[in-house]
Amino acid sequence: MFKRRAAARRAAAADPNPSEAAAPSAADSNASYVDLSRLEPNQWQIPRLFIALLAFCALQAAGLVLFSNGFLLTRVELPARNNCSSYLPSPSRSGAPPPTCWHKPRFRRAALILIDALRFDFAVYNETLAAGDPALVPHYRNKLPIINTVLRDSPDHGLLFRVRADPPTTTLQRLKALTTGTLPTFVDAGSNFFGQVVAEDNVVQQLTGSGRRVVFMGDDTWEAMYPGAMNESYPYPSLEVWDLHTVDEGILEHLQPVLKRDPKNWDLLIAHFLGVDHAGHRYGPSHPAMAAKLEQLNGVLADVFAQVDDDTVVFVIGDHGMDPKGDHGGDSEDEINAGLFVYSKRPLLGASGRAALDAVIEGTRSIDFGSDDPFVALDGHRTMPQIDFIPTLSMLLGIPVPFGNLGTVIPELFLVSEADAARNLLEVTRANAHQVHAYLGAYSALRMAARLSMDELTALFRAAEDAFAAVVVNPGKGPAEQRTRFTAAYLRYVHFTRRAYVSARNMWARFDLPLIAMGAAVLVLSLVALPVYTVLHWPLTVPLPYISTIASGVAGGAVGTLGLVADAVAVVDAHGDSALTNVHEVTFGAATGLTTGYLVASAFQVLRLSRATSSGPFAWNIFSPNALLATLLLALHAAVPASDSFTIHEDAVTGYLLQAFGVVTLARAMTIRNSQARDSLVKITLGFMVLTRLSLVSTICREEQAPHCTPTFYASATSSVAAPQALVFLAAIVPVVVLAVRAVLFDSDNIQGAGSVVSGFMLPIGLLISVLYWSLDAIENRRAWPGWEPTLAFTKMWVAKVGFLASSTASILFWSTDPNCLGIDVINSPTAPGPALVSGTGTRQLIIVGLPNAVGASYFVFLSIAFMVLAMFQKPAGAIALSLGFMQIMLLVEMGHLWPLLPLHLAVLTLISARLFFATGHQATLSSIQWDVGHIGLDSLSWTLSPLIVALNTFAGPILAALAAPLLGIWKRPVLSRSIKAAGTSVGVAVLTYVWMRALGLAIAVLAAGGFRRHLMVWRVFAPKFLFEAGGFVATMVVIVWVGVGAVWAPVWGLAKFLEQMRAMGVIK
């Protein structure tokens, strides 16, 4: 249809249309377009742009590495290990040495049933819900009734606790904590997918080192952590989050035979179930699959409880919880609250123990531990840090507590009735406290910053030792008095261990200020250097000062090599506790030397000029309304990371700023005198504002936005499944996007060649394949076709594997082979300025169709292909939002043609980038990452493809906006020989300016994270914002440098090749 309309329009023209270049004859050799055949791609200066971007990338990378090494510190792992002689209990009254290691074991063996992502409320039975309508009971509640049965019918044999996991709530970090008793740091979350060997002292190696046997089955992360340490091991792949059954069924195959062995040839049995975690990731907790998985595990627990003997204690524990969508990794209450249920056929807590427990609980509640953490109870449930599990397990089995443990023994399990309950608890807690004190002393000897709280902690420890010595000498006369005195001494030790736990968390939140400052300085200096280069040296106004720049960089590197940077830091940093290395020094010296040398040399160049350059796209009044609007939009958005409130609500901020731009543009458009231009700009602006408003419909909420945020990205707030209506809208928006692409190409007569084939065939096919894939996924997830799930999963995988790959590869290969959107047409003309074909009916003229926008249209076709590929890896609501954003970019490009204000429109493009990040179902939180998309089109997890797919899903908006930046510089720009250099310069300015704007946002995020490092919300708001800003910037640089610049080269090369063919045919000279 578009082709027929274009042909009719050209045929109806009385003389050549200004938007169509007529092919000239030899007689017209003086015409301005005669030298088209001499178009040289090198005139576009693309190699120079590539080198400039690489240099800026290197500087930014240097700054990021320095800052990250100072801000995202990891805890130093100490190699020391405890043994039986590390702590010697008090000798008996007869003076004989103690007969046991640290403490007499209460149980011979333990069974650890680890249910991944067992949120605390999954384990709590709600009687009110049970008495009501079963249809109203959430799928995750009351599905483990065996726990309630034990607590109700045999209360002395079971104990239920809420245990709070220290973030990041990723599985690897929680398993390390559950075996070593240590605390993770924020940056440790990045190692969750790359299991690492645990080098610290741990309960697994304590057991095997003492000749006891450990049997493991389940999540293969354990094998990565403890390779070869298990006596028996049955590992199963852990990262196939769409597979709810393989790991659990594998465990069940081995669990019963191990439990039934007689004699019991194991001392610790570890069974790590993954089905609950995977059900959460795939469907969310409010899904029948979650209910089915919990009910299955209820039966497993019942069998385990029935088969263990009196010498076995069973721990049922969750490594972390999950948020309402089923994800985890962050620090929300749902993510950090896990369940711990302890069971034994032998009574755990008798009458004597319960009497002592009341005094212990009340005494603990009255102590100020220097933290608001619930160490006693929360919402009526007994609550404690999750790492309390480690000293508890160690003491119950009679092995040394791991050297790095910071947990405190759970008192309920040591108030035994067969001994003096309070005294027994005091003795195990004293051993626990000695271990914690030894660890902190060793750690503080390595890191000076750790010594800041040792004086206070040592005073608390000494006070506890004095209390213990006093009670040993004079325990009291009667049972009541003895219990009181033992409890008072116990509370002294608890005061110390809890304060040590709080102090250690604060200690590992320390920062390396010299590295932070050095990284921020490099980022800021490079941020100043780039606009100088863009304005002064990119247009070749003045020569680039190569010699002085390189010489300064070498000098700076030499300063770092000689250690002078460290000497300067030592003068400023009184503690001398920086982790600065010679590599840091050389990096900082070279980077600052290069940028400082360049800036100084450029300043002298400007002074030598009679006047600063005023040519190029930046030749506009910085105090004009347009300049002020661009500055305001850019500054308001760039400043968002400086406020926790604005960062939390950044998704709304981007929408407001885009709408503000629309309102101002609409008002300015009304003042244009040319009615045609005015009407076009008004329509485009209104369309832009409508699309912005529609993009705000897609929301995903972060915890801090509650209760003022209603998520719409998924079917519900507690689901990870797409809403049914999203699929309908996704199918409906496909033809809208395709028609929009074809309309844009038609408007410039470029619906020819690649433009026609890609927009008319390849783009709709690729998008429809995506619709098919997500439709199959919805049918499978909702169990709409019972019994067909395996077939649907297989079909869905091959649709993605073949369909996505074929459509994207074919489109890219077709475009890269012949990217031209040009055509040749013959029309009747009364006069023929070009070569005429004389016929019996008159004169006919040969014209090249679409030449004025040849490069811009070809690059736009490439951008359409990039959009198609990115949309394939978005969930339905995300693909809809990305489609809206793509159409916004189309309107912005047309707006730039009608109203050429490049800096303003580039600032708006950065806002679109941010808006699309949120609209595609993301927030600046770890739990919002859509990990499950990493399995699209794959039989199993791939360590190369899966991270790439997740990155394309997460940063689709920033990638699409980054690839659109060159388009603002070349859209509808003629490529006549006299304007080739100007077009190339414009592309470079657009790319360099956009990169600078993104770098500005990163620099502000860095300064905010560093400046607010002691803020209450640093790890919840500022640090994640920095990480996502850095990730978006890296994605931007990668696609611009390695994809965008090359994609600009291809149309230029294709046009030159096309014109050479025309010259060879004699059409042009």
Residue, then its C-alpha position, 0 to 999 in steps of 0.5 A: m500500500f505504501k509503495r503504491r501511494a509513494a509511486a502515485r505521489r511521484a508520478a503526479a509531481a510536475d517536476p522533481n520532488p525536493s525530497e527525491a534527487a533526480a539523476p543528473s546528466a553530464a551537461d549538469s556537471n556543475a550541479s551540487y549533487v554531481d559528486l555523489s559518486r565520490l562519497e567516501p565513508n571515511q569522511w564521516q570520521i567514524p574511526r576517530l569517533f570509535i577511538a574517542l569513545l574507547a578512550f572515554c570508556a577506559l577513563q570511566a572504567a578506571g574510575l569505576v574500578l577505583f570507586s568500587n574497590g573502595f565502596l564495595l568492600t568484602r570481608v577478609e576471610l581468616p584461615a584460622r580454625n578452631n579445635c578442641s584445644s581452642y577453648l578449654p571448659s572450666p575444670s570440674r571441682s575435682g580439678a580433672p581435665p574436661p572429658t569432652c570437646w568444648h561441651k558434652p554433645r546432646f545428640r549424636r547426629a543431626a538431620l538438616i532439611l533445608i527448604d530453599a526460600l522457606r519464608f517464615d509465614f509458610a511454616v506458621y499455621n493460621e487457625t483463623l484461615a483454617a476455620g474459614d473458606p478454604a478458597l480464601v486461604p493463600h496457596y502458601r499458607n497452612k500447607l505444612p500442617i505437620i509443624n503445627t501438629v507437633l507443636r500442638d500435640s507434642p510441644d516439648h518435642g518441637l520448637l518454631f523460630r523466626v530467623r532473620a537472614d542478613p542480606p544479601t539474601t542470595t542462596l550462596q551467601r546464606l549457605k556460607a552463613l549457615t555453615t560458618g556463622t559469618l556475615p556477608t557483605f553487599v557485594d557478595a551477592g554478585s558471586n551467587f552464580f559462581g559458587q566458590v570454595v569456602a576457605e573459612d572454618n565451617v561446620v562441615q569440615q569440623l565434622t569430617g575433620s573429627g572423623r564423622r560422616v556427612v551425607f549430602m543431597g540436593d542443591d549442587t551449590w554445596e559441592a561448589m562450596y565444599p568440593g570433596a568434603m562430603n562423605e556421600s554426595y548426591p548433587y543436582p543442578s540448582l539454577e534451572v529455576w523453571d524446573l520445580h521437581t528434578v532436585d526434589e525428586g532426586i533427594l527423595e530417591h536417596l533420602q529414605p534409604v539413608l534414613k533407614r540405614d541401621p546402624k546409622n553411618w552418618d552424623l550430619l545429613i543435609a537435604h537441600f530442597l529447591g522446589v519452593d524457591h523455584a516455584g516462587h521465581r517462576y510463579g510467585p508464592s500465590h500460585p497452585a504450584m507453590a501449594a503443591k510443592l509445600e504439600q509435598l514437603n509436608g509429607v517429606l517432613a512427616d516421614v523424616f520425623a517418624q523415622v529418626d531415632d532419639d539420638t537425632v535432632v532435626f532442623v528444618i530451616g529456610d536459607h531466606g524468604m521471598d518477596p511477594k513476587g517470589d524473588h529474593g536477594g534484597d533486604s525486605e522483611d519478606e526476604i530476610n524472614a525465614g523459618l526454623f523448626v527444630y524436632s526431636k523424639r527426645p524432649l527438647l525443653g522440659a519443665s525445668g527448662r521452661a522455668a529458666l527460659d522465662a527469666v532468660i527471655e525477660g532478661t535478654r529483652s531488657i538489654d540494649f544491644g545498640s540495634d533495633d533488630p528483634f533479638v527476642a521476638l517479633d509479632g509474637h514469635r520467637t525471633m533471632p539472627q539466622i546465624d545462631f543456628i551454627p553455634t547451636l548445631s556445633m554445641l549440640l553435636g559436641i564439636p568446636v564452633p567455627f572460628g568466624n562465627l558471630g551467632t549466639v547459641i539458641p537458649e531453648l536447646f540447652l536448658v535441658s531438664e536432666a541437668d541444671a538448666a541455667r548452668n548448662l546454658l551458661e557454660v555453652t554460652r561462655a564457650n560461644a563468647h570466647q570463640v567470638h572474642a578470639y575471632l574479633g581480636a584476630y580480625s581487628a589485628l588485620r584491619m585497623a578500622a575494626r579496632l574502633s569498637m574492641d575496647e567496648l567489646t573487651a570491657l563487656f567480655r571481661a565483665a562477663e568473665d568476672a560474673f562467671a568467676a563469681v558465680v562459680v565461686n558462689p553459685g548460691k544456696g537454693p535452686a531459685e537463687q542459683r538459677t538467678r545467678f547463673t542467668a545473670a552471668y549468662l546475660r552478660y555473655v549474651h550482651f557481649t555476643r550480640r553487641a559483637y554481632v552488631s559491631a561486626r555488621n557496622m565494621w563491614a560497612r566500613f569504606d576505603l575513603p582514599l579509593i572512593a575519592m580517587g575513583a570519584a575524581v577520575l570520573v569527574l575529570s573525564l566528565v569535564a574532558l568529554p564536552v571539551y573534546t566534543v566542542l573544541h576538538w571533535p569538529l576539528t576546530v583546533p588540533l588535538p593536543y596529543i603530545s601533552t596529553i600522552a606525556s601527562g598520562v605517562a608522568g601520572g603513571a610514573v608517579g603511581t609506579l613510584g608509590l607517591v600516591a600512597d605517600a600522599v594518602a598516608v599523609v591524609d589518612a591518619h589510620g593508614d588503613s586503605a587497601l590501596t595497591n600499586v595497581h590502584e596508584v598507577t591507574f589513578g596516576a595515569a587517568t588523572g594525568l591524561t585528563t589533567g594534561y588534556l584539559v590544561a593543554s585545551a585551556f591554553q589552546v582556547l586562550r590562544l584563539s581570538r575567540a572560541t568556536s561557535s560553529g556546529p550543533f552547539a551554536w545556540n544561546i546557553f540562556s535561551p529557553n531551549a537551552l534552559l529546558a535541556t539543562l533543567l530536565l538533565a539536571l533534575h533527572a541526574a540529581v535523583p540519586a542524591s535523594d533517597s526519596f526521589t530514587i525510590h520514586e524515580d519511576a514516577v519522576t521520569g514520567y513527570l519530566l517527560q510530560a513536562f517536556g511535552v507541555v513546554t514543547l506544545a506551548r512553543a509549537m503553538t507560537i510557530r508561524n508556519s501552519q504546516a510545521r506547527d500542526s505537525l509539531v503539535k500532533i507529534t507532541l500530543g502523540f509523545m505525551v499520550l505514549t508517555r502516559l501509557s508507559l506509566v501504566s506498567t509498574i512494578c513496586r519496590e518495598e519502600q513505595a508501599p502502600h502507595c504503589t499498585p503493581t500492574f506488570y504481573a497478574s497480581a502483586t504476589s505473582s510472577v506470571a503475566a496478566p492475561q490482558a497483557l497478552v491481548f495488548l501485546a498482540a494488538i500492539v504488534p501491527v501498531v508498531v509495524l505500521a508506525v515503522r512503515a509510516v516513518l519510512f514512507d514519509s521520507d520515501n525510504i520504504q524501498g529495499a531493506g526498508s520495505v523487506v524488514s518493515g513489511f516482513m521480518l519485523p512483524i514475523g519476529l514480533l509475532i513469534s514473540v507473541l506466540y512464545w509468551s502465549l504458550d508460556a501463559i498457557e503452561n503457567r496457568r495450567a490451562w491444558p492439564g497434562w500438556e505441560p511437558t509438550l507446551a514447555f518443549t514447544k515453547m523452547w523450540v519456538a524461542k530456539v528456532g523462531f527467535l534465532a532465525s528471525s533475528t539472524a535473518s534480519i541482521l544478515f539481510w540488513s548488513t548485506d544490503p542496508n540501502c532503503l533506496g529505489i529507482d523509478v521512472i516518471n513522465s516529466p515535461t522536462a528532463p534534467g537527467p538522462a531521458l528515455v525517449s518513447g512514443t508518448g513523451t519524455r521519461q525521467l530516471i530518479i533515485v528514490g529516498l536519497p535525501n534520507a538514505v543514511g538515516a532511514s537505513y540506520f532506522v531500519f537497523l534500530s527497528i531490528a534491534f527493537m525486535v531482538l530486545a522485545m523478544f526477551q521481554k515479558p508481555a508487559g515489558a514488550i508492550a512498554l518497549s514498543l511504546g518507548f520505540m514509538q516515542i523515539m520515532l516521534l522524538v526523531e521527527m520532532g528533531h527534524l522539525w525543531p532541530l535542538l539536538p542537546l534538548h532532544l538528547a536529554v529527553l532521550t536519557l529520560i526515555s531510557a530511564r522510563l523504559f527501564f522501569a516500564t519493562g518491569h524493573q526497579a533499582t533493586l536486586s529482587s526486581i531482576q527477572w532471572d527466569v528469562g535466562h532460560i528462554g530458548l535453552d534446555s538448561l542454564s548456559w553460563t554465556l547465553s543466560p547472563l546475556i539474555v538477563a542483561l538484554n532484558t534488564f537494560a533493554g530500555p537503555i540499550l534501545a535509547a543508546l542506539a537511537a542517539p546517532l539517529l538524532g544526528i543523521w535523520k533526514r540529513p542530505v548526504l550531498s558532497r558539500s554536507i558529508k563532513a557536517a553529517g559526520t560531525s553531527v553524528g559524533v556530537a550526538v553520540l558523544t553528548y548522549v554518552w556524556m549525559r549518561a556519564l553525568g548520571l553515573a557520576i552523581a550516583v557515585l558521589a551520592a553513594g560515597g557521600f551517603r555511605r553512612h546513611l540509613m538507606v545506603w544498602r537499600v537505596f544508594a548502593p543498588k542505584f549505583l550498581f544499576e546506574a553503572g550497569g546501564f552505563v556499561a550497556t550503553m557504552v558497549v552497544i554504542v561503541w561496538v554496535g551503534v558506531g558500526a551500524v552507522w558505518a554500514p549505511v554509509w558504506g552501502l550508500a557509497k557502494f550503491l552510488e558507485q554502481m550507479r556511476a558504473m551504469g552511467v546514471i551519474k558521473 
